Amino acid sequence: MSFFIPDALAQEAAGAAQGDPLLSLLFPIGLVVILYFLMIRPQVKRQKEHKKMVDALAKGDEIVTAGGIAGRVIDLGDNFALVEVADGVQVKMRRVAVESVLPKGSLKEL
């Protein structure tokens, strides 16, 4: 009855070639290095630039917030800024919500 199922011919075990453990770790380490330089490092750089910009805010600066509100800073606290968005309309917001500082004169009559 052996003609239905062929005999399994096992090759002689020559021993599995074991690679250098250092080379087997090279690929994951390379991925981590690439991830750091392409994703983590640029994000940290942007965070430092944003913190520097927020710390440099002063009264009279014209800003745009993360929500898209444009206005002029009229008062600054440690964590909050009072922003005038129109004549007589003042909004209190967190300083970290400031997305960018506009050049002077960008906003016309408020």
C-alpha positions in Angstrom: 0.0 0.0 0.0 3.0 2.3 -0.1 2.2 3.4 -3.7 -0.6 5.7 -2.5 1.6 7.7 -0.1 5.2 8.3 -1.2 7.8 7.8 1.4 9.1 10.9 3.0 12.7 11.1 2.4 14.3 13.2 5.1 17.5 15.0 4.3 20.3 14.6 6.6 20.3 17.3 9.2 23.4 19.3 8.4 22.6 21.6 11.3 20.6 24.8 10.8 22.9 27.7 9.9 22.9 30.0 12.9 23.5 33.6 12.0 25.4 36.0 14.1 23.0 37.4 16.9 24.4 40.9 16.2 23.3 40.7 12.6 19.8 39.5 13.6 19.4 42.6 15.7 20.7 44.9 13.0 17.4 45.2 11.2 15.2 46.2 14.3 17.9 48.6 15.5 18.0 50.2 12.0 14.3 50.6 12.0 14.4 52.4 15.4 17.1 54.7 14.2 15.2 55.6 11.0 12.0 56.2 13.1 13.9 58.5 15.3 15.4 60.7 12.5 12.2 60.8 10.4 9.5 61.2 13.0 10.6 61.8 16.6 13.4 64.4 16.1 11.5 66.7 13.8 8.5 66.7 16.2 10.7 67.6 19.1 12.2 70.4 17.1 8.7 71.8 16.3 7.7 71.6 19.9 10.8 73.6 21.0 10.2 76.2 18.3 6.5 76.6 19.4 7.5 76.9 23.1 10.0 79.6 22.2 7.4 81.5 20.2 4.8 81.2 23.0 7.3 82.4 25.6 8.2 85.4 23.4 4.6 86.7 23.1 4.1 90.3 24.1 1.3 92.8 24.3 0.3 94.1 20.9 1.4 91.0 19.0 -1.0 89.9 16.3 -1.7 86.2 16.5 -3.6 83.4 14.9 -4.8 80.6 17.2 -5.1 76.9 16.6 -8.8 77.4 16.1 -8.3 80.0 13.4 -9.1 83.1 15.5 -7.0 86.1 14.6 -6.6 88.9 17.1 -4.3 91.2 19.0 -2.8 90.3 22.4 -3.9 92.9 25.0 -2.9 91.1 28.2 -0.7 88.2 29.1 -0.6 85.9 32.1 1.5 82.8 32.9 -0.9 80.4 31.2 -3.6 82.6 29.6 -3.7 85.5 27.1 -6.4 88.1 26.6 -6.9 88.6 22.9 -9.0 91.3 21.2 -10.7 89.8 18.2 -12.9 92.8 17.3 -13.6 96.3 18.8 -14.7 95.6 22.4 -14.6 91.8 21.9 -12.0 90.1 24.1 -11.4 86.4 24.4 -9.4 84.7 27.1 -7.4 81.7 25.8 -4.5 79.5 26.7 -1.1 80.7 25.5 -0.3 77.3 24.0 -3.3 77.7 21.7 -1.4 80.4 19.7 -0.4 78.9 16.4 1.6 81.7 14.9 2.5 85.3 15.4 1.7 87.6 12.4 3.8 90.5 11.2 2.8 93.9 12.6 0.0 95.5 10.7 -1.4 92.2 9.3 -4.7 92.8 11.0 -6.6 95.8 9.9 -8.8 97.8 12.2 -10.0 95.6 15.1 
